[in-house]
């Protein structure tokens, strides 16, 4: 009797649960939202360029399939409302005007139409986008949308956390009420040609009110009217700040370099932007630093050696002076370093040649002096080495020609002397530029074991001896050979030499 009661209780409980939990619907999609999407499909076309294909195949959308199963569409699992659309990189072409059928998707939370060829005045005052009051993510980047950005965008879409309008044709003053987007975590308004602009009041309101910002990208937004004091109010949460080519001017606050969470800072191509690198208290997590082609002054501080997370540094084209501090021993993640076209002087820092992950090192066009180290076992990943236009002296060490990843070596316009050391393990280097030095003595036979050479420039040195055609016979890929202005060096194709043909060679 007891067991029978237990079975009855279990059956009753099972029936009760099944009656309160609805079975999953095979068709979540709401008909009017499906029809809105299908109508949207008819207003655009798909046209992929050669060698490209759509990430999302919008042509597969059809009425016989639940729209919640369509590629690029996400629905709420309970209500069936369309909450997300991702049609990025989908070869979409056409005009998308302010009023379109997407306005019926009232519950949309994210919309990504980036990297297509869509056009139209999408953000004018009557835009259907402004109906999406719950929209959190909007990405229209890399299209051909046009027109001014309406103040309504920032009034109606106050729930936005991510906004990307970059690489379009938007123009005019960015409305001051952008400060209403207090939930923004990421903002990208970068443009092609300074058509968008901030004034000082608008940027100040952004800096004071968008306290959650972690990512701010304004490349080539005209900020020539923006004072630099609002930068002191930027969010301490900021991780990525990109302001390249913005016509910024004046002295940049060093406090920005010290934002506690900053990882990426791009300030390049602001020729009238001046300032100094901080002597202390850099953001310890800084990974990418690029204030190239600006007007920063002073020296490179020793505290630079504390940036243990740094991956890429480009300080080229500034007015920096003094010695490069020998503080690179702990920068073990560094892959890119450029101090070119500054006014740096003094010896080459030895620790810079111990960077095991460096792929590009450019110290060209400075006043650096002293010899290169005699032996270097690191730099095995180095793909570019720029040391031209300095005052580097001493001999040309043979290790330069043994780096396995280096295709091009340029030590032109220095004070190097000879003879060139014998090369023990020739690499696959393709170009060697040593013009305008004081290199003397003969060219070692091992130099002609660099069988992948396409360009060899040894002009304007003090080289001596004879280059015979059988030496050149190994260099079958050679296209340019310049040994001019070496008064004691000659080329010989006479005697017992075999005639070799170099159909691409320019001498």
C-alpha positions as CSV (number, residue, x, y, z in Angstrom):
1,X,0.0,0.0,0.0
2,X,2.8,2.3,0.9
3,X,4.6,1.7,-2.4
4,X,1.4,2.3,-4.3
5,X,0.9,5.7,-2.6
6,X,4.5,6.6,-3.5
7,X,3.9,5.8,-7.2
8,X,0.7,7.9,-7.2
9,X,2.6,10.9,-5.6
10,X,5.3,10.7,-8.2
11,X,2.8,10.5,-11.1
12,X,0.9,13.5,-9.6
13,X,4.1,15.5,-9.3
14,X,5.2,14.6,-12.8
15,X,1.8,15.7,-14.2
16,X,2.0,18.9,-12.2
17,X,5.4,19.8,-13.5
18,X,4.5,19.1,-17.1
19,X,1.4,21.2,-16.9
20,X,3.4,24.3,-15.5
21,X,6.5,24.1,-17.8
22,X,5.6,24.7,-21.4
23,X,7.4,22.5,-23.9
24,X,9.9,24.3,-26.1
25,X,8.3,25.9,-29.1
26,X,9.6,24.8,-32.5
27,X,8.9,28.3,-33.8
28,X,10.0,31.1,-31.4
29,X,10.0,33.8,-34.1
30,X,7.2,36.3,-34.0
31,X,5.6,36.6,-37.4
32,X,5.7,40.4,-37.6
33,X,9.4,40.4,-36.7
34,X,10.1,37.7,-39.3
35,X,8.3,39.8,-41.9
36,X,10.3,42.9,-40.9
37,X,13.6,41.0,-41.4
38,X,12.4,39.7,-44.7
39,X,11.4,43.1,-45.9
40,X,14.8,44.4,-44.8
41,X,16.4,41.7,-46.9
42,X,14.6,43.0,-50.0
43,X,16.0,46.5,-49.5
44,X,19.6,45.5,-49.9
45,X,21.7,43.2,-52.1
46,X,24.7,40.9,-51.7
47,X,27.7,41.7,-53.8
48,X,31.0,40.2,-52.7
49,X,34.2,41.4,-54.3
50,X,36.6,38.9,-55.8
51,X,38.3,36.6,-53.2
52,X,35.8,37.5,-50.5
53,X,32.7,35.8,-49.2
54,X,29.9,36.7,-46.8
55,X,30.3,35.9,-43.1
56,X,26.6,35.7,-42.9
57,X,24.5,34.4,-45.8
58,X,21.4,36.7,-45.7
59,X,20.2,34.9,-48.9
60,X,19.4,31.9,-46.7
61,X,16.7,33.8,-44.8
62,X,13.3,32.4,-45.9
63,X,9.8,32.2,-44.5
64,X,9.7,28.5,-44.1
65,X,12.4,28.5,-41.4
66,X,12.0,29.9,-37.9
67,X,13.8,33.3,-38.1
68,X,15.4,32.6,-34.7
69,X,17.4,29.9,-36.5
70,X,18.6,32.2,-39.3
71,X,22.3,33.0,-39.5
72,X,23.1,36.3,-37.8
73,X,19.8,36.4,-35.8
74,X,19.5,35.9,-32.1
75,X,16.1,35.7,-30.2
76,X,15.1,35.7,-26.6
77,X,14.6,32.0,-25.7
78,X,11.4,32.8,-23.7
79,X,9.6,35.6,-25.6
80,X,10.9,34.9,-29.1
81,X,11.7,38.6,-29.6
82,X,14.6,39.3,-31.9
83,X,17.3,40.7,-29.6
84,X,20.4,40.6,-31.8
85,X,21.4,41.0,-35.4
86,X,25.0,40.4,-36.7
87,X,25.4,41.0,-40.4
88,X,29.0,42.2,-40.3
89,X,31.3,41.3,-43.2
90,X,28.4,40.0,-45.2
91,X,28.9,41.9,-48.5
92,X,25.8,43.9,-48.1
93,X,25.2,46.7,-50.6
94,X,22.5,49.3,-50.7
95,X,20.9,52.4,-49.1
96,X,19.7,52.1,-45.5
97,X,17.6,55.2,-44.8
98,X,16.4,56.6,-41.5
99,X,13.0,54.8,-41.8
100,X,13.3,51.1,-42.4
101,X,11.6,47.9,-41.4
102,X,14.1,47.2,-38.6
103,X,12.2,49.7,-36.5
104,X,9.7,47.0,-35.7
105,X,12.3,45.1,-33.7
106,X,11.5,47.0,-30.5
107,X,13.4,44.6,-28.3
108,X,16.7,44.7,-30.2
109,X,19.7,44.8,-27.8
110,X,22.6,44.7,-30.3
111,X,23.0,45.4,-34.0
112,X,26.2,44.9,-36.0
113,X,26.2,46.0,-39.7
114,X,30.0,46.7,-39.8
115,X,32.3,46.1,-42.8
116,X,29.7,46.2,-45.6
117,X,29.0,48.7,-48.3
118,X,25.8,50.3,-46.9
119,X,25.0,54.0,-47.3
120,X,22.4,56.5,-46.5
121,X,21.6,59.2,-43.9
122,X,21.0,56.7,-41.1
123,X,21.4,58.9,-38.1
124,X,19.2,61.9,-39.0
125,X,16.5,63.1,-36.6
126,X,13.8,60.6,-37.7
127,X,16.0,57.5,-37.6
128,X,14.3,54.2,-36.8
129,X,17.3,53.3,-34.8
130,X,16.1,55.7,-32.1
131,X,13.2,53.3,-31.4
132,X,15.6,50.8,-29.9
133,X,15.6,52.1,-26.4
134,X,17.1,48.9,-25.0
135,X,19.9,48.8,-27.5
136,X,23.2,48.2,-25.8
137,X,25.6,47.6,-28.7
138,X,25.6,49.4,-32.1
139,X,28.3,48.8,-34.7
140,X,28.0,50.6,-38.1
141,X,31.8,50.8,-38.7
142,X,33.4,50.6,-42.1
143,X,30.4,51.5,-44.3
144,X,29.5,54.5,-46.4
145,X,26.8,56.1,-44.1
146,X,26.6,59.8,-44.4
147,X,25.3,63.0,-42.7
148,X,25.4,64.6,-39.3
149,X,25.0,62.7,-36.1
150,X,21.7,63.7,-34.6
151,X,21.4,64.8,-30.9
152,X,18.5,62.2,-30.8
153,X,21.1,59.4,-31.0
154,X,22.4,60.2,-27.5
155,X,18.9,61.2,-26.1
156,X,17.1,58.0,-27.1
157,X,19.9,55.3,-26.9
158,X,21.0,56.0,-23.3
159,X,21.4,52.3,-22.6
160,X,24.3,51.9,-25.1
161,X,27.5,50.3,-23.7
162,X,29.3,49.9,-27.1
163,X,29.1,52.4,-30.0
164,X,31.2,52.2,-33.1
165,X,30.5,54.6,-36.0
166,X,34.0,54.6,-37.4
167,X,35.1,54.7,-41.0
168,X,32.0,56.2,-42.5
169,X,31.1,59.6,-44.0
170,X,29.6,61.2,-40.9
171,X,30.4,64.9,-40.5
172,X,29.9,68.0,-38.4
173,X,30.1,68.7,-34.7
174,X,29.7,65.8,-32.4
175,X,26.7,66.8,-30.1
176,X,27.5,67.9,-26.6
177,X,24.8,65.6,-25.2
178,X,27.1,62.6,-25.9
179,X,27.6,62.9,-22.1
180,X,24.1,61.3,-21.7
181,X,25.6,57.9,-22.7
182,X,26.9,57.3,-19.1
183,X,26.9,53.5,-19.6
184,X,29.3,53.6,-22.5
185,X,32.2,51.2,-22.1
186,X,33.5,51.5,-25.7
187,X,33.3,54.4,-28.1
188,X,34.8,54.6,-31.6
189,X,34.1,57.6,-33.8
190,X,37.3,57.5,-35.8
191,X,36.9,58.8,-39.4
192,X,38.8,59.1,-42.6
193,X,39.3,62.8,-43.1
194,X,38.7,65.1,-40.1
195,X,35.0,65.6,-41.1
196,X,33.8,64.9,-37.6
197,X,34.9,67.3,-34.9
198,X,34.8,67.9,-31.2
199,X,34.8,71.3,-29.6
200,X,36.3,71.8,-26.1
201,X,33.0,71.8,-24.3
202,X,31.8,68.6,-25.9
203,X,35.0,66.7,-25.1
204,X,35.0,68.1,-21.6
205,X,31.5,66.8,-21.1
206,X,32.5,63.4,-22.4
207,X,35.5,63.2,-20.2
208,X,33.6,64.2,-17.0
209,X,30.5,62.0,-17.5
210,X,31.5,58.8,-19.3
211,X,33.2,57.4,-16.2
212,X,32.8,53.7,-17.3
213,X,34.8,54.2,-20.6
214,X,37.5,51.6,-21.2
215,X,37.9,52.1,-24.9
216,X,38.0,55.5,-26.6
217,X,39.0,55.8,-30.3
218,X,38.8,59.2,-32.0
219,X,41.5,58.9,-34.7
220,X,41.3,61.7,-37.3
221,X,38.4,63.4,-35.5
222,X,39.2,67.1,-35.7
223,X,40.0,68.2,-32.1
224,X,41.9,71.4,-33.0
225,X,39.4,73.3,-30.9
226,X,39.8,71.1,-27.8
227,X,41.8,72.3,-24.9
228,X,44.0,69.7,-23.2
229,X,42.9,70.2,-19.7
230,X,39.8,67.9,-20.1
231,X,42.2,65.0,-20.5
232,X,42.8,65.3,-16.8
233,X,39.2,64.2,-16.2
234,X,39.3,61.0,-18.3
235,X,38.0,57.9,-16.6
236,X,40.5,55.9,-14.5
237,X,38.9,52.8,-16.1
238,X,40.3,53.7,-19.5
239,X,42.4,50.9,-21.1
240,X,42.6,52.0,-24.7
241,X,43.0,55.6,-25.9
242,X,43.6,56.4,-29.6
243,X,43.8,60.0,-30.8
244,X,46.0,59.7,-33.9
245,X,45.8,62.6,-36.4
246,X,43.4,64.7,-34.4
247,X,45.2,68.1,-34.8
248,X,45.8,68.2,-31.0
249,X,48.1,71.0,-29.9
250,X,49.7,72.2,-26.7
251,X,51.4,70.3,-23.9
252,X,49.9,66.9,-23.4
253,X,49.3,66.1,-19.7
254,X,51.7,63.5,-18.4
255,X,48.9,62.2,-16.1
256,X,47.4,60.4,-19.1
257,X,50.5,58.2,-19.3
258,X,49.8,57.3,-15.7
259,X,46.1,56.3,-15.9
260,X,46.1,53.1,-13.7
261,X,44.4,50.8,-16.2
262,X,45.9,52.1,-19.5
263,X,47.2,49.5,-21.9
264,X,47.1,51.2,-25.3
265,X,47.9,54.8,-26.1
266,X,48.1,56.1,-29.7
267,X,48.8,59.8,-30.2
268,X,50.6,59.7,-33.5
269,X,50.5,62.4,-36.3
270,X,49.7,65.3,-34.0
271,X,52.6,67.5,-35.1
272,X,51.7,70.4,-32.7
273,X,51.3,68.2,-29.7
274,X,54.2,68.7,-27.3
275,X,55.0,67.5,-23.8
276,X,57.3,65.2,-21.9
277,X,57.4,61.6,-21.1
278,X,56.8,61.0,-17.4
279,X,59.8,60.4,-15.2
280,X,58.0,58.1,-12.8
281,X,54.7,56.3,-12.3
282,X,53.9,55.0,-15.8
283,X,50.8,52.9,-16.1
284,X,52.3,49.6,-15.2
285,X,50.1,47.6,-17.6
286,X,51.0,49.7,-20.7
287,X,51.3,47.4,-23.7
288,X,51.2,49.6,-26.8
289,X,52.7,53.2,-26.9
290,X,52.7,55.3,-30.0
291,X,53.1,59.1,-29.8
292,X,55.1,59.1,-33.1
293,X,55.5,62.2,-35.3
294,X,54.5,64.6,-32.5
295,X,56.5,67.2,-30.7
296,X,57.5,65.5,-27.5
297,X,60.7,66.9,-25.9
298,X,63.2,66.0,-23.3
299,X,64.8,62.6,-22.8
300,X,63.7,59.0,-22.5
301,X,63.5,58.5,-18.8
302,X,65.0,55.5,-17.0
303,X,61.6,54.7,-15.7
304,X,60.9,53.4,-19.2
305,X,62.5,50.2,-18.0
306,X,59.6,49.6,-15.6
307,X,57.2,48.9,-18.5
308,X,57.4,45.2,-18.1
309,X,54.2,44.5,-20.1
310,X,55.2,46.7,-23.1
311,X,54.9,45.0,-26.5
312,X,55.2,47.9,-29.0
313,X,56.8,51.4,-28.7
314,X,57.0,54.0,-31.4
315,X,58.5,57.3,-30.4
316,X,59.9,58.1,-33.8
317,X,59.7,61.6,-35.3
318,X,59.8,63.5,-32.0
319,X,62.3,66.0,-30.5
320,X,63.7,63.7,-27.9
321,X,67.4,64.1,-27.1
322,X,70.1,62.7,-24.8
323,X,71.1,59.1,-24.4
324,X,68.9,56.1,-24.7
325,X,68.9,54.6,-21.2
326,X,70.2,51.1,-20.9
327,X,67.1,49.7,-19.2
328,X,65.7,47.1,-21.6
329,X,66.7,44.1,-19.6
330,X,63.2,43.5,-18.2
331,X,61.2,44.3,-21.3
332,X,60.9,40.7,-22.3
333,X,57.6,41.1,-24.2
334,X,58.8,43.9,-26.5
335,X,58.4,43.0,-30.2
336,X,58.5,46.5,-31.9
337,X,60.7,49.5,-31.0
338,X,61.3,52.6,-33.0
339,X,63.2,55.7,-31.8
340,X,64.0,56.8,-35.4
341,X,64.2,60.4,-36.6
342,X,64.7,61.9,-33.1
343,X,67.9,63.7,-31.8
344,X,69.1,60.9,-29.6
345,X,72.9,60.6,-29.0
346,X,75.4,58.6,-27.1
347,X,76.2,54.9,-27.3
348,X,73.9,52.1,-28.3
349,X,72.3,50.5,-25.2
350,X,73.7,47.0,-24.8
351,X,70.5,45.5,-23.3
352,X,68.6,46.4,-26.5
353,X,70.4,43.6,-28.2
354,X,69.1,41.1,-25.7
355,X,65.5,41.4,-26.6
356,X,64.5,37.9,-27.5
357,X,61.1,38.7,-29.0
358,X,61.9,41.8,-30.9
359,X,60.9,41.7,-34.6
360,X,61.5,45.3,-35.6
361,X,64.2,47.6,-34.2
362,X,64.6,51.1,-35.8
363,X,67.1,53.6,-34.3
364,X,67.8,55.3,-37.7
365,X,68.4,59.0,-38.2
366,X,69.8,59.9,-34.8
367,X,73.2,60.8,-33.5
368,X,74.1,57.5,-31.9
369,X,77.7,56.5,-31.8
370,X,80.1,53.8,-30.7
371,X,80.5,50.3,-31.9
372,X,78.0,47.5,-32.4
373,X,78.5,44.6,-29.9
374,X,81.0,41.9,-31.1
375,X,78.7,39.0,-30.4
376,X,74.9,38.8,-30.2
377,X,73.0,35.5,-29.8
378,X,69.6,36.9,-29.3
379,X,67.5,38.8,-32.0
380,X,66.6,35.5,-33.6
381,X,63.2,36.9,-34.5
382,X,64.4,40.2,-35.9
383,X,62.8,41.1,-39.2
384,X,63.8,44.7,-39.6
385,X,66.9,46.5,-38.3
386,X,67.3,50.2,-38.9
387,X,70.6,51.9,-37.8
388,X,71.3,54.1,-40.8
389,X,72.1,57.8,-40.5
390,X,74.0,57.7,-37.2
391,X,77.6,57.9,-36.2
392,X,78.1,54.2,-35.4
393,X,81.8,53.3,-35.6
394,X,83.9,50.1,-35.4
395,X,83.8,47.1,-37.7
396,X,80.8,45.4,-39.3
397,X,80.2,42.4,-37.1
398,X,79.5,39.1,-38.9
399,X,76.5,38.2,-36.7
400,X,74.5,40.8,-38.6
401,X,74.5,38.5,-41.6
402,X,73.5,35.4,-39.7
403,X,70.1,36.5,-38.2
404,X,67.7,33.9,-39.6
405,X,64.6,36.2,-39.9
406,X,66.3,39.4,-41.2
407,X,65.6,40.2,-44.9
408,X,67.1,43.6,-45.0
409,X,70.1,45.3,-43.3
410,X,70.7,49.0,-43.6
411,X,73.8,50.5,-41.9
412,X,74.3,53.3,-44.5
413,X,75.6,56.7,-43.5
414,X,77.6,55.8,-40.5
415,X,81.3,55.7,-39.6
416,X,81.9,51.9,-39.8
417,X,85.4,50.7,-40.8
418,X,86.7,47.5,-42.1
419,X,87.5,44.9,-42.9
420,X,84.2,43.0,-42.8
421,X,84.4,39.9,-40.6
422,X,84.2,36.5,-42.2
423,X,80.6,35.2,-42.1
424,X,80.3,31.8,-40.4
425,X,76.7,30.9,-41.0
426,X,75.2,33.0,-43.8
427,X,71.5,33.8,-43.5
428,X,68.8,34.2,-46.1
429,X,69.2,38.0,-46.1
430,X,68.0,39.7,-49.3
431,X,69.2,43.3,-49.1
432,X,72.4,44.8,-47.6
433,X,73.0,48.5,-47.6
434,X,76.3,49.7,-46.3
435,X,76.9,52.8,-48.5
436,X,78.7,55.9,-47.2
437,X,80.8,54.4,-44.5
438,X,84.6,54.0,-44.1
439,X,84.7,50.3,-44.6
440,X,88.1,49.1,-45.9
441,X,89.9,46.0,-47.0
442,X,88.6,43.2,-49.3
443,X,85.1,41.8,-49.3
444,X,85.4,38.4,-47.7
445,X,84.6,35.4,-49.9
446,X,82.0,34.3,-47.4
447,X,80.0,37.4,-48.3
448,X,79.2,35.8,-51.6
449,X,77.6,32.9,-49.8
450,X,74.6,35.2,-49.1
451,X,72.9,33.4,-52.0
452,X,69.5,35.1,-51.6
453,X,70.8,38.7,-52.1
454,X,68.8,40.8,-54.5
455,X,70.3,44.2,-53.5
456,X,73.9,44.8,-52.5
457,X,75.0,48.4,-52.0
458,X,78.6,48.9,-50.9
459,X,79.1,52.2,-52.5
460,X,81.2,55.1,-51.2
461,X,83.5,53.2,-48.9
462,X,87.2,52.3,-49.0
463,X,87.0,48.7,-50.2
464,X,89.8,47.2,-52.1
465,X,90.6,44.0,-54.1
466,X,88.9,42.4,-57.0
467,X,85.4,41.1,-57.4
468,X,85.6,38.2,-59.9
469,X,82.7,36.9,-61.8
470,X,82.9,33.5,-60.2
471,X,82.3,35.2,-56.8
472,X,79.1,36.7,-58.2
473,X,78.0,33.4,-59.8
474,X,76.4,32.3,-56.5
475,X,74.2,35.4,-56.3
476,X,71.8,34.4,-59.0
477,X,69.0,36.5,-57.6
478,X,71.0,39.7,-57.5
479,X,69.2,42.6,-59.2
480,X,71.2,45.7,-57.9
481,X,74.9,45.8,-57.3
482,X,76.4,49.2,-56.4
483,X,80.2,49.2,-55.6
484,X,80.8,52.7,-57.0
485,X,83.1,55.2,-55.3
486,X,85.5,52.5,-53.9
487,X,88.7,53.6,-55.7
488,X,90.7,50.5,-54.9
489,X,88.0,48.0,-55.7
490,X,87.5,46.5,-59.2
491,X,85.4,44.1,-61.1
492,X,86.9,41.4,-63.2
493,X,85.4,39.3,-65.9
494,X,88.6,38.4,-67.8
495,X,91.2,35.7,-67.7
496,X,89.9,32.2,-66.9
497,X,86.6,33.5,-65.5
498,X,83.5,31.9,-66.8
499,X,81.0,34.3,-68.3
500,X,77.9,34.4,-66.1
501,X,74.6,36.0,-67.1
502,X,72.7,38.3,-64.7
503,X,69.6,39.4,-66.7
504,X,68.1,41.5,-63.9
505,X,71.3,43.0,-62.6
506,X,71.7,46.8,-62.5
507,X,75.2,48.1,-61.8
